[in-house]
Amino acid sequence: MLIEVRVLPGKFKIKGIIRKIVSSCGLRTKRIIPHISLYGPSVELRNYHDVAKVLEQIASKYDSLSSLIDGYDHSESANGHVIALRIVPSKELENFRKKICQKLGRVAPSTEEWDKVGEPFWFHITLLLKMSDRLFERAWATINQPAFKDDKGFRIPKPYLLLDGIRITCVNNRRKIQFEHDLMQKRLLNRSEALSRSEWQKTLDIFRRQKGLEILAQRKEVSSGIFLISDLHLDHQNIIKYCARPFANVCEMNQVLVNNWNNTVDRNDKVYYLGDMTFGRGSNSTNYWLSKLNGSIIYIGGNHERFVSSMKELEIITYKKSKFLLVHDPNKLPIDWDGWVIHGHKHNNDVYEYPFINGETKTINVCAEMINYVPLDMEQLFRLKFDKIKRMDTLSSKPIYF
């Protein structure tokens, strides 16, 4: 038996990292389901009732178990080398694991020393395992190159991603889900429910509302009347996987993103949109989606654009005596500029270099994933005192000031 945090919204994104490493290093690997192990393996069990009772008792006191992927890590065991994603756990995740170890040690004793209370524990997500010395040395040297690239020649950024653990999984000795505790629904799910798409949709609905990712009513507070957002990628099914978006399907994503916009932006407001409104075969046109969105929209072209009337390459704006260059791709500035750049394009695919606010490089990333899928009020930046922030990963993160 094992107790794990399944990183469901980030699962496909992490699988993508695994595929890139495997192909770039010329390796073969067995299928890995991304997860953070918390406890076990334990002795084999015939009855999981006591385990479920303990897990439900502890998990009921938590809303989510957050953590941060921060680069690569490795370890060595009797079965060979392991390459993993380094996990920086939140205090909640650390405390949850300690309580699990204390309680489960009585009903399902672990076979591992690291599950003894007080023993050091390695939080990680396995990428490659059972590697020989030769394969490990080759792979580790490759992924730690400053310009690590995939087999198509594209740079692979340092893995850096905030995760929200919203389901705790108990798997049996055959590596099959026995049950899950859903931190959003506050209940145990049997195996059938754990694998159900409709149950997952319920979980995501609650998650978005708790985290402020879905705006259900029209804005009432006074705003600057100037908003910023980029890269909605409406109609793009695969963006849900690529960017770990908290949506069950593309129809749900389209509906939430349009409602978030229209419940935030009034008809007389101005919105600077920084490119890539829609994408994918069979997708509706950009002009179709623009007709459904409130506000006077100044459209700055992205790299996935079809015809958009009055599309611009860049815009320079001044707000409260501060100047900003607005552009889609921050790596392709069309003019010389040493001030603040507000951009899109990067999504949450390179958060280490392009967080929401990077005070050292003077960049502000307004891709939908970075600003909670809601157009960003210009006044919010000034309330945050953005020019004094050294780094802020997302709009929901705590800023680090100079």
N, C-alpha and C positions, 0 to 999 in steps of 0.2 A: 504493500500500500504506500502511496505517496500523496502528500498534500501540496498543491501547486497554486500559483496565481497564473491563470491563463490570460495572456495579453491580447485579448480578442480584437480590439480596434486596431492594434498594431501588428497583428499576426502576419498579414500579407506583406507589409513593409519590411518586417524582419526576414521573412522568407526571401524577399528580393535581395537583401544583403547577402544571405547565404548563397543564392544562385550566382551572384556576381563574384563572390570570393572563390567559389568552386570552379567557375569557368575561367577566371583570371589566373588561378594557380594551377590549372590543369589537374584538378582533384576529382575524386568520386566520393560521395557520401550517402549514407542512408537517410531516409525521410525523417525529418525532425519537426516536431510540433513545438513552436516557440512557447516557452513558459519559464516562470521563476519558481524553482523548487523551494519549499519551505520546511518540509519535514519528511523523513523517511529515506530509503525504504524501511518499512517496519516488518515485523513478523507477519506471516500470512494469516489472514483473517477469514473466518467463515461468516461472521455476523458483523455488519457495519453499523448496527443500530447505535452503539455507544459512541462510535466515532462521529456519526452524524449529530448526535445530541451535543457532544462537546463542541463541535464546529459551529453549530447553530447558536449555542450559548455565547460563544466568544464573538462570532462575526456579527451578531445583532447589535453590537455596540459601535460598529464602524460603518461609515458611509462610503468610503473608498480607500484603497491602499495605493498611494502614489509612489512613484520612483522615477529615476532618471537614468537613461542609457547614456553613458559617458565614455565612449571609445571601446577599445578591445582589451581583453584580458586573457590569461592562459593559466593552466594548471597541469599537473602530471599525476597520473594514477597508475595502479598496477596494470590497467588495460591500455595504457598509452597516454598521449598528450591530448589535451582539450583546449580548443580556442573558443572564446566566448565573448559576449558583449558584457562589459562591466556595468553593474547595476549599483547606483547610489540610492539606498533605500531611504524613504521618509521615516520620521520617528514613529509614525503610525504603523508602518510595515514592520519595523524592528520590534515594536511592542507586541504586535499581533503574533509574530513568530515566537517570541518568548512565551507568551501565554499558551500557544499551541503546544510547544515542547513540554511545558509544565503539565498540562492537562492530559495530552495524548500519551505521555510516557507511562501513565497508569493503565490505560485501556488497550494501547497498541504500541508496545515498546519498540523503539527504533533500533535498527541494527548498526547505526552509524554513531561514531563518537561526537560528531559535530552537533548532534541533536540533544546533547546533554546541556542543561542550562548553564550558561556562563562560558561555554566553549566558543571560540571564534567561528564565524560562519561566512562562507563565500556566497554573496548574492550575485547571480549571473544568469545569462540566457545562453545556453549552449548553441554554438554554430557548427563546430566540427569536433568529432571525438574519435577515440581509439586510433590516434595518429602515431605513426612510427617517428623516430627521431628525425629521419631524413625529410619526411613529408612535413613535419611540424616546422622545422627550421626554414624550409622553402616557403611555406605559407606565411609564417610569422614575419619573415623578411619582406615578403611581397606586400602584405597589407599595411606595413609600417613605413612604406615609402611615402615621402611627402606628396608625390604626384601619383598615388595609386590610381590606376585606371582599369576599367572593365575591358572585356574582350572586344568592345566596339570603339575603344579609345576615349570613352567619357570618364572624366575624373570621378572617383568615388569619395565623397566627403567623409570626414570623421563621423561615425555614428553618434548622434547627440539628439535625444528625443525624450520628452516627458511622457510618462505612461500613467494611466489610471487603471489600477486593478479593480475590476468591478464584479468579478466572479472568482470564488475559491473552489478549486476542483479537487475531488478525491478520486484517484485512479487506483484500480486494483493491480494485482501482480501480473496481469496480462496486458497492462497499459491501456485498459479500457476505462472510460468514465464510469464511476460507480454512482456518484451524485455530485451536484454543485450547490454551493450557497450563493445566491444572488444578492449582492449588497444593495442593489437598487430596489428590488422587489421585496427584500427582507424575508426571504423564505428559501427552503431547500427545493431544489429541482431534481427530479429523478433523471435517469439517463435519457429517456425520450424527450423530456422537457428541455434538458440541457442542450440537446442537438436541434431543437425546434427553432426554425426561423421566426415564427410568430412570437415566441417567448423572447427571442433576442431583440425583436423590434420593440416589445414592451420595455425591456431593460434599457434600450437606447433612448426611448422617449423620456423615461424618468431621468436618465443621466443628463440629457441635454438641458432639461428644465432646471435641474439642480445646479448645473454649472453655468447657467446663463447663456447657453448656446442656442436657445430657441426663444424668440420674443413673441409672447402670446397676445399682448395688448399694445395699442398705439402709445408712442412716447408722449409724456405729459410735461416733462421738465423742459426748461428753456435751454436752447442750444446755440452754438455759433452759427448754425445754418450752413456750415461747410463740412462735408464728409469725404472720407477717403476709403477705398477698398479696391482689391485686385483679385483676379484669378478665381472667379466663381466656378468656372468650368461646368456650367449647367449642361445637362444631358450626357455628361461624361461618366459612364458607369465605373470605369477602372480607376478614376481619381479617388474613389472611396477606398480602394486597396492601396494605391500608391502613397496616399497621404494620410492614411489611418483616420479617415473622416467618420464621425459617429452617426452613420446613417445605414439603414438596413438595405436600401435600394435607391436607384437614381430618381425615381418618382418622389420618394420621401425627401431626398436631398433638394430637388428642385423646389418643392413646395416650401420647405423650411427656409431656404435661402431667399426666395422671393418675399415671403412673409416677413422675415427678419428685416429686409431692406425697407419694405413699405410700412412696417410698424415703427421704423426708426426715422425715416426720411419723409418730410412733408413735401407737398407739391411745389412749394416755393423755395425749397432748399437747393443748394448746389452740391453736386457729387462729382468728385474727380475719380474716374474709374481708370485703373492702370493696366488694362488689357486682359485678354483671354476670357471672354464672357462665356463662350460655349465651345465644345469640342466633341469630335467623334462622328463616325459614319451615321447618317440618319438624324443628326442633331438639328434642332431648329436654328434659324439664322440669328445672328447677333441683334439685328434690327427687330426680330420677333420678340426677343427677351427685353430689349430696351423699351418696347411699347408697353410692357407690363410693370415697369419700375417707376417709382415716384422720383420727382426732382428734375432739375436742369442738369443734365449729365454731360460733363466734358470728358471725352473719350480719348485716352492715350493708347496707341496701338500696342498689342502684344505680339507674340510669335506664332499664335494660332488663329490669326484673324482672317475672316473673309471680309467682303466689302462692308465698311461702316462709314456712314456719311459724316463729314467733318472730323475725321480721325486725325489726331495729332501725334507727333513723334515725342514731344516733351512739353512740359508746361513749367514756368517759373511763377511761383506765387509768393506773396508777402502777407503774413498774418502777425499782428502785434509786433511789427518791426523786425520780425524774423523772416529770412528768405529760405525757400525750399525749392529744389529741383525735383520735379515729378517725372518719372520715367518707368518703363516696364522692367527692363533688365539692367541691374546696377553695374554689370560688367561691360556694358556697351553704352557709356555716356556719349551722346552725340556732340557735346561741347566740353571744353575745359571747365571744371567746377571743383572748388575746394570747400564748399559749404555742405549743409545737410541735404541728403538725397532720400526721397521717399520713393519706394519701389515695390514691384511685385516679383513675379517669375520664380522666385526661389522656393515658394510654398514652405513646408517644414522639412525640406529635404537636405538643408544645410544650415541647421539652426545654430551650430557652433560658430560659423562665420557670419550668418545672417539671421540673428534673432530679431524679435520685434524691434528692439532698440539696441544699437551698438554705438555707444558714445565715443569709442575710440576711432571708429571709421566714419562716424556721422551718417549712419544709414538707419532708416526706419522701414521695416518690412510690413506692408499692409495686405499681404496675401490673406485670404479668408481664414485659413487655419490659424494664423497668428493673432487675429483680433476677434476670436470667438464667433466668426461667421456673421458678424454684424458690422455695418458701416461705422467707421471710426469718426467720432465727432472731433474736429480740430481742437476744440476746447479741452478735450480729454488729455491731449499731449501736453498742453500747458499746465493743466492741473497736476500732472505727474512731474512737472519740472524736468522735461525730457532732456534739456541741455546740461543737466547735472547728473544724468544717469550714465553709468559706465556700461551697464549691461542689464537687459530685461528680456528674458527668453520669449515670453508671450504676454499678452495683455493681462492674463490671469496670474502671472508670476510676480514674485516680490522683486522690485528693482534693487540693483546694487548701485549705489551712488559713488561718485569719485571721492 
